[in-house]
Amino acid sequence: MKRAFCIVMMAATAALGFDAARPGYDYQFPRDHFSHPNFETEWWYYTGNLHTRQGRRFGFELTFFRYAVREESAGDSPWNIRDLYLAHLTLSDIESQRFHKTDRLNRAGPGLAGVDAEKALIWNGNWRVQWLEPAMPKGTQRLTAYADEFSLELDLSPLKPPVIHGADGISQKAAGEGKASHYISFTRLAASGSLVLRSETFDVKGLAWMDHEFSTDSLGAEQIGWDWMSIQLDDDSELMLYRMRRSDGTADPHSSGTYIDADGRARHLAWSEIQMTPGAGSDWKSPTTGGVYPLTWKVEIPGLDLDLTGATDLDDQEVVSERRVGPSYWEGAMNFSGQKAGKPITGAGYLEMTGYDKPLELGPEE
């Protein structure tokens, strides 16, 4: 989900001239893997859990954001701004207990950042996703990103077709027409490649997850943050869950999730079918922002006879907003264990939490 809400610059009200996410959207692939400029915000979000042959573990996040600042380009100059492009890159080094993060902000300019459906390319500087075979059943992608301390080069191959979250083509986030997103995921991507950390190269493989969302004004005014998780279980099933938190401490009833079985069939989960609660005594306080984040979670889906506990092996995976274009948030690699239909089960995934240092703001920070 991120991202069911862009952590870049969200408008508090629907922007005039942009489309809202409404029921009945006609999804078409590969078209919908790329840009939707008639919507105000859009993101392509990659996370994954990787390991070396020797068992050293890493987590990663690479997210590309597009935020429209006006409906149309103001003239022909490549320097005129219609869209801003933000990208986040993180690496969780579990063994060394270190979290590396960086970001970048660009206008499109003369090739600085953008989305090109003809070239099957999404990029921000030298961070990019190149679709090698956009059409399914292949859908393979090459992800590359280079930073001062670390770099990633990964090939991603879908093991299942894309999933459309929600009901009737929309993922509802709050009460009201248009308070929704169009939300697509590849929930199980075989990942292989290399990462470089402080001049040391590691051959890695594992599983990745990709979210793509586009929307205009999907948040409710009373919502102060959210908790989102992706879970890849060892029986080849997956879960996406999100809990929208309101100012009175309750979960918004438009919170929801999706269960994907081993054959790739998706089942929408209403909030009434989900129990998703932070574990007692698991809070971690950020020394940077003062935010207090719960780092263990209990997940129960009675209709699936599923009972899980999620925890992390690296407490400090907080992404601090240094460019002041969005909130700080915790996003990191997670482990899951529990029971499904009375049998032990394990898995891995990612957890994102926002609004714990201060309530979510729907516009740029001042």
C-alpha positions as CSV (number, residue, x, y, z in Angstrom):
1,M,0.0,0.0,0.0
2,K,2.0,2.9,0.2
3,R,1.3,3.7,-0.3
4,A,-1.9,4.0,-0.4
5,F,-0.9,7.4,0.3
6,C,2.0,9.2,-1.1
7,I,4.4,10.3,1.6
8,V,5.4,13.0,-0.7
9,M,3.0,16.0,-0.9
10,M,-0.7,15.0,-0.6
11,A,-3.4,17.6,-1.2
12,A,-5.9,17.9,1.5
13,T,-8.8,18.2,-1.0
14,A,-9.3,16.9,-4.5
15,A,-7.3,18.8,-7.0
16,L,-9.4,20.4,-9.7
17,G,-8.8,18.8,-13.1
18,F,-7.4,15.5,-11.9
19,D,-9.3,12.2,-11.9
20,A,-10.5,10.5,-8.8
21,A,-10.3,6.8,-8.3
22,R,-13.8,5.5,-8.9
23,P,-15.3,2.0,-9.2
24,G,-15.3,0.2,-12.5
25,Y,-11.8,1.2,-13.7
26,D,-10.8,-0.9,-16.8
27,Y,-7.3,-2.2,-15.9
28,Q,-5.1,-3.0,-18.9
29,F,-1.6,-4.4,-18.8
30,P,1.1,-3.5,-19.7
31,R,-0.4,0.0,-20.0
32,D,-1.2,0.3,-16.3
33,H,2.3,-0.6,-15.2
34,F,3.3,2.9,-16.2
35,S,2.3,6.6,-15.6
36,H,-1.2,8.0,-15.1
37,P,-0.8,11.8,-15.4
38,N,-4.5,12.4,-15.1
39,F,-4.2,11.4,-11.4
40,E,-2.4,13.6,-8.9
41,T,-0.2,11.1,-7.1
42,E,1.4,7.9,-8.1
43,W,4.1,5.5,-6.8
44,W,6.0,2.4,-7.7
45,Y,7.2,0.7,-4.5
46,Y,9.6,-2.2,-4.2
47,T,10.6,-4.0,-1.0
48,G,12.3,-7.3,-0.4
49,N,14.1,-9.7,1.9
50,L,17.4,-10.9,0.4
51,H,20.1,-13.3,1.6
52,T,23.6,-14.5,0.5
53,R,24.6,-18.1,0.1
54,Q,26.1,-17.9,3.5
55,G,22.9,-16.7,5.1
56,R,23.6,-13.0,5.6
57,R,20.3,-11.1,5.4
58,F,19.4,-7.8,4.0
59,G,16.1,-5.9,3.4
60,F,15.6,-3.2,0.8
61,E,13.2,-0.5,-0.3
62,L,13.2,1.4,-3.5
63,T,10.2,3.7,-4.2
64,F,9.5,6.1,-7.1
65,F,7.0,8.8,-6.6
66,R,5.3,11.2,-9.1
67,Y,3.4,14.2,-7.7
68,A,1.6,16.5,-10.1
69,V,2.0,20.2,-9.2
70,R,-0.2,21.4,-12.0
71,E,-2.5,19.9,-14.6
72,E,-0.6,20.9,-17.7
73,S,3.0,21.8,-18.4
74,A,3.6,25.5,-18.4
75,G,5.3,25.8,-21.8
76,D,7.7,23.8,-23.9
77,S,10.9,24.2,-21.8
78,P,12.1,20.9,-20.2
79,W,12.7,22.9,-17.1
80,N,9.0,23.8,-16.6
81,I,7.5,21.8,-13.9
82,R,4.3,19.7,-14.2
83,D,5.4,16.8,-12.0
84,L,7.9,16.4,-9.2
85,Y,9.7,13.0,-8.9
86,L,10.8,11.8,-5.4
87,A,12.6,8.5,-4.7
88,H,13.5,6.7,-1.5
89,L,16.2,4.0,-1.2
90,T,17.0,2.0,1.9
91,L,19.1,-1.0,2.9
92,S,18.7,-2.9,6.1
93,D,21.8,-4.8,7.0
94,I,20.5,-7.3,9.6
95,E,23.8,-8.8,10.6
96,S,25.6,-5.5,11.2
97,Q,22.4,-3.9,12.7
98,R,22.7,-0.9,10.4
99,F,20.1,0.9,8.4
100,H,21.2,2.9,5.3
101,K,18.9,5.4,3.7
102,T,18.9,8.1,1.1
103,D,16.5,10.0,-1.2
104,R,16.4,12.3,-4.2
105,L,14.0,14.9,-5.6
106,N,13.9,15.9,-9.2
107,R,11.8,17.6,-11.9
108,A,11.5,15.8,-15.2
109,G,13.9,18.3,-16.8
110,P,16.0,17.0,-19.8
111,G,15.8,13.4,-18.8
112,L,16.4,13.8,-15.1
113,A,13.4,11.6,-14.0
114,G,10.2,10.3,-15.3
115,V,8.2,7.3,-16.7
116,D,8.4,6.2,-20.3
117,A,5.9,3.5,-21.3
118,E,7.5,3.2,-24.8
119,K,10.9,2.4,-23.3
120,A,9.2,0.5,-20.4
121,L,11.3,2.6,-18.0
122,I,10.8,4.3,-14.6
123,W,13.7,6.3,-13.3
124,N,15.1,9.1,-11.1
125,G,18.7,9.8,-12.0
126,N,20.6,6.5,-12.0
127,W,17.9,4.8,-9.9
128,R,15.7,2.9,-12.3
129,V,13.3,0.1,-13.1
130,Q,13.6,-1.3,-16.6
131,W,10.8,-3.7,-17.6
132,L,12.5,-6.3,-19.7
133,E,9.2,-8.0,-20.7
134,P,6.3,-5.9,-19.6
135,A,3.6,-8.3,-20.9
136,M,2.6,-11.1,-18.7
137,P,3.2,-14.0,-18.1
138,K,6.8,-12.8,-18.0
139,G,6.7,-9.3,-16.5
140,T,10.4,-9.3,-15.6
141,Q,12.0,-6.2,-14.4
142,R,15.6,-5.0,-13.7
143,L,16.1,-2.8,-10.7
144,T,19.2,-0.7,-10.3
145,A,20.1,2.0,-7.7
146,Y,23.4,3.5,-6.8
147,A,24.2,5.5,-3.6
148,D,27.3,6.6,-1.8
149,E,27.4,3.7,0.7
150,F,25.6,1.0,-1.2
151,S,24.1,0.0,-4.5
152,L,21.6,-2.6,-5.8
153,E,21.3,-4.5,-9.1
154,L,18.4,-7.0,-9.0
155,D,16.4,-9.0,-11.6
156,L,12.8,-9.5,-10.5
157,S,10.6,-12.2,-12.0
158,P,6.9,-12.5,-11.1
159,L,5.9,-15.9,-9.7
160,K,2.2,-14.8,-9.9
161,P,0.1,-12.5,-12.0
162,P,-0.6,-8.9,-10.8
163,V,-3.2,-8.5,-8.1
164,I,-5.8,-5.7,-8.1
165,H,-6.7,-4.8,-4.5
166,G,-10.0,-3.7,-3.1
167,A,-13.4,-4.2,-4.6
168,D,-14.8,-3.1,-8.0
169,G,-11.4,-1.8,-9.1
170,I,-10.7,0.6,-6.2
171,S,-9.0,0.4,-2.8
172,Q,-11.2,2.5,-0.6
173,K,-9.3,4.5,2.1
174,A,-11.9,6.7,3.7
175,A,-15.6,7.6,3.5
176,G,-16.7,9.5,0.4
177,E,-16.6,9.2,-3.3
178,G,-13.0,9.3,-4.7
179,K,-11.4,8.6,-1.3
180,A,-9.7,5.7,-2.9
181,S,-6.8,4.5,-5.1
182,H,-6.3,2.1,-7.9
183,Y,-3.9,-0.3,-6.4
184,I,-1.9,-3.1,-8.2
185,S,0.7,-5.5,-6.7
186,F,3.1,-8.2,-7.7
187,T,3.1,-10.0,-4.4
188,R,5.8,-12.6,-5.1
189,L,8.8,-11.7,-7.2
190,A,11.8,-13.9,-7.4
191,A,14.8,-11.6,-6.8
192,S,18.4,-12.3,-7.7
193,G,21.4,-10.1,-8.3
194,S,24.1,-8.3,-6.3
195,L,24.5,-5.5,-3.8
196,V,27.6,-3.5,-2.9
197,L,28.0,-2.2,0.6
198,R,31.1,-0.2,1.5
199,S,33.0,-1.7,-1.5
200,E,32.1,-5.3,-0.5
201,T,30.0,-7.1,-3.1
202,F,27.3,-9.7,-2.1
203,D,25.5,-12.1,-4.5
204,V,21.9,-12.2,-3.2
205,K,18.6,-13.8,-3.9
206,G,15.2,-13.8,-2.2
207,L,11.7,-12.5,-2.6
208,A,10.5,-9.0,-3.4
209,W,7.1,-7.3,-3.5
210,M,6.0,-4.5,-5.8
211,D,3.1,-2.0,-5.3
212,H,1.8,0.5,-7.8
213,E,-0.9,3.0,-6.9
214,F,-2.4,6.1,-8.4
215,S,-5.0,8.4,-6.9
216,T,-6.2,11.9,-6.2
217,D,-7.2,12.8,-2.6
218,S,-7.5,9.4,-1.1
219,L,-7.2,10.3,2.6
220,G,-9.8,11.3,5.2
221,A,-9.4,14.5,7.3
222,E,-9.6,12.6,10.6
223,Q,-6.9,10.1,9.7
224,I,-3.6,10.7,11.4
225,G,-1.5,7.7,10.2
226,W,-1.5,4.2,9.0
227,D,0.1,0.7,9.5
228,W,0.7,-1.4,6.4
229,M,2.3,-4.8,6.0
230,S,3.1,-7.2,3.2
231,I,3.6,-10.8,4.2
232,Q,5.0,-13.7,2.1
233,L,4.3,-17.0,3.7
234,D,6.2,-20.2,3.2
235,D,3.1,-22.0,1.8
236,D,3.4,-19.6,-1.2
237,S,0.5,-17.4,-0.1
238,E,0.6,-13.7,0.7
239,L,-1.2,-11.0,2.7
240,M,-1.5,-7.3,2.3
241,L,-3.0,-5.5,5.3
242,Y,-3.5,-1.9,6.2
243,R,-4.9,-0.2,9.3
244,M,-5.9,3.5,8.9
245,R,-5.6,5.2,12.3
246,R,-8.0,8.0,13.3
247,S,-7.4,10.8,15.7
248,D,-9.6,9.1,18.4
249,G,-7.2,6.1,18.4
250,T,-9.6,3.8,16.5
251,A,-9.1,2.1,13.1
252,D,-11.0,3.5,10.2
253,P,-13.5,0.9,9.0
254,H,-12.3,1.4,5.5
255,S,-9.0,-0.3,6.5
256,S,-8.8,-3.7,4.7
257,G,-6.5,-6.3,3.1
258,T,-6.0,-8.9,0.5
259,Y,-5.2,-12.6,0.7
260,I,-3.5,-14.3,-2.3
261,D,-3.5,-18.1,-2.3
262,A,-0.7,-20.2,-3.7
263,D,-2.3,-20.3,-7.2
264,G,-2.5,-16.5,-7.3
265,R,-6.2,-16.1,-6.6
266,A,-6.9,-12.9,-4.6
267,R,-9.6,-12.5,-1.9
268,H,-10.5,-9.1,-0.6
269,L,-10.6,-8.9,3.2
270,A,-12.9,-6.3,4.9
271,W,-11.7,-4.8,8.1
272,S,-14.3,-6.8,10.0
273,E,-12.4,-10.0,8.9
274,I,-9.0,-8.7,10.2
275,Q,-7.5,-8.5,13.6
276,M,-4.2,-6.5,13.4
277,T,-2.9,-5.2,16.7
278,P,0.5,-4.0,18.0
279,G,2.2,-6.2,20.6
280,A,2.4,-5.1,24.2
281,G,5.8,-4.0,25.4
282,S,7.3,-3.9,21.9
283,D,7.7,-0.1,21.5
284,W,10.9,1.5,20.2
285,K,11.5,5.2,20.6
286,S,13.4,7.0,17.8
287,P,16.3,9.0,19.1
288,T,15.9,11.3,16.1
289,T,12.2,12.2,16.0
290,G,11.0,10.9,19.3
291,G,8.4,8.8,17.5
292,V,7.4,5.6,19.4
293,Y,6.8,2.7,17.1
294,P,5.3,-0.8,18.0
295,L,7.7,-3.3,16.5
296,T,5.8,-6.5,17.1
297,W,2.4,-7.2,15.7
298,K,-0.4,-9.8,16.1
299,V,-2.3,-10.7,13.0
300,E,-5.4,-12.9,13.1
301,I,-7.6,-13.8,10.1
302,P,-10.3,-16.2,11.6
303,G,-11.8,-16.9,8.1
304,L,-8.4,-18.2,7.0
305,D,-7.7,-20.0,10.3
306,L,-4.5,-17.9,10.4
307,D,-2.7,-16.6,13.4
308,L,0.6,-14.8,13.0
309,T,3.1,-12.8,15.1
310,G,5.4,-10.3,13.3
311,A,8.7,-9.0,14.6
312,T,11.9,-7.4,13.4
313,D,15.5,-8.1,13.9
314,L,16.5,-4.5,13.4
315,D,14.8,-1.9,15.5
316,D,16.0,1.3,13.9
317,Q,14.5,1.3,10.3
318,E,13.1,4.8,10.5
319,V,13.1,7.0,7.4
320,V,13.5,10.6,8.6
321,S,12.1,13.3,6.3
322,E,15.2,15.3,5.7
323,R,13.8,17.1,2.6
324,R,10.7,18.3,4.5
325,V,8.4,17.0,1.8
326,G,6.6,14.4,3.8
327,P,6.4,12.7,7.2
328,S,9.0,10.6,8.8
329,Y,8.0,6.9,9.0
330,W,9.2,3.5,10.0
331,E,9.6,1.0,7.2
332,G,11.5,-2.2,7.6
333,A,12.1,-5.9,7.1
334,M,9.9,-8.2,9.2
335,N,9.7,-11.9,10.2
336,F,6.4,-13.7,10.7
337,S,5.6,-17.0,12.5
338,G,2.4,-18.7,13.7
339,Q,-0.1,-21.2,12.6
340,K,-2.4,-21.7,9.6
341,A,-5.1,-24.4,9.8
342,G,-3.4,-25.7,12.9
343,K,0.0,-26.2,11.3
344,P,3.2,-24.1,11.9
345,I,3.9,-21.5,9.3
346,T,6.6,-18.8,8.8
347,G,7.2,-16.0,6.4
348,A,8.8,-12.6,5.8
349,G,7.7,-9.2,4.7
350,Y,7.7,-5.5,5.3
351,L,6.0,-3.1,7.7
352,E,5.3,0.6,7.3
353,M,4.1,2.9,10.1
354,T,3.4,6.6,9.8
355,G,2.0,9.2,12.2
356,Y,3.9,8.0,15.3
357,D,6.1,11.0,15.7
358,K,3.3,13.4,15.0
359,P,-0.1,13.3,13.2
360,L,0.1,12.9,9.4
361,E,0.0,16.1,7.5
362,L,-1.8,16.2,4.2
363,G,0.4,18.9,2.6
364,P,4.1,19.9,2.4
365,E,5.7,20.6,5.8
366,E,6.3,24.2,6.5
